[in-house]
Amino acid sequence: MTPSVRRLRAAAILALAFAAAGAVQADTAPLGADLDGLLDYARTHNPGFAVERLEALAAHERVGPAGALPDPTFQIELMDATNTMRGGPTTLIPGEVGETRYRISQPLPGWGKRELDSRAAAAQAARSDAARDAAWLELATEIKEAWLRHYAASREAALNREALALLEGLEATTLARYRLGLVEQQAVLRAQREITAQRLALVAVEQRRASTSAALNALLARAPDAPLAEPAELPAPDDVLALAELVERARMRNPGLAAEAHGIDAARLERDRTFRDRYPDFGVGLTYNRPRSGRESWDVMFEVMIPLQQSARRGREREAERMVEAADARRAAAEARLLGDLGRAHAQYRAGRETLRLLRGVLLPQAEATRDATRAAFETARVDFDSVLEAERELIDTWFTLLEADVETRLALFEIEKLVGETL
């Protein structure tokens, strides 16, 4: 192998190594930049949702056995085990007693009972699926809210740093004017106090940011200090449908309501199955008789269960009726609770949208213009330091009010998405 070929081979191996390292780094990039990655991760890693998913799978596995026949039974009967009739010793060995009987019997439920058992199990499986979907919506909403709080803490920290920069700039201007004898020393000290207070607020925000990060990692089943990427900027929230349309969608798609509806189906099937117990079950059997001496023979057996305990049966029927009524009431209560929550979240979202419009379109430009005009007037000694500081405070407060309104509006949107059962 020539030296040039060896150099080319070494360069190719090095390039592949760098590519593999880059791929590994891409795969291990921290979560948190957007919601989609967090939700995909939680779907496969959250242990609470894994419980719901596995329980739903287990419910489906119960459908087939629910309609199966009971297991047959095998019996062996030793007739005249003391050998009294033939004058021999007592024994339990088949073939050495007076007669040995081998019997196989098969219980047979009454007509339609197995089908009702299977349909009831299928309804319970559908209810488990709906419960799993409801659990996922609940978890997804918790993750969205935790991520939004993490986003708010990150943006609040950025706003605090920006506010600190503004106050430091105001401090520099005040110092320059103090050196010229245009303001008193008290103005400089007030500016420095405001800067210190802003730095303390920044420390509190960073602590809150660490708490929101730990809460989000807990929902993802990660270590509390696992790294999270800086949240990306959120687009402006879109308007939602009218309340009447949201109500119709919630009635059709909310998994909690679907679970209660499947619960009604299961209760009705259980009631029908209970009423079928008025009719008897059956059993068939086949017996092989093998006497110690004599000819072998076969017996065929057919048995019928006598539905004699009518008082107990009527009690179970009344219980089944009450369970159907309870399932209906439970669904009605869930629907009333759902519609109340939906109306409240919709009103909160519409109010939040209007608040954001006024803050972004009116109040924030006014606060910025007031701050700029007050600073310009301060430069020419037309206003005092207190006016400048108040203008800076109003602008900073407007920033934080806008962030808080944005968070509250998006929380209401997340709640609507959960109640409607879909991503709007």
Summary of the structure (lengths in Angstrom):
residues: 424
radius of gyration: 38.4
end to end distance: 63.4
largest distance: 135.7
contacts: 1218
relative contact order: 0.11
helix: 70%
strand: 9%
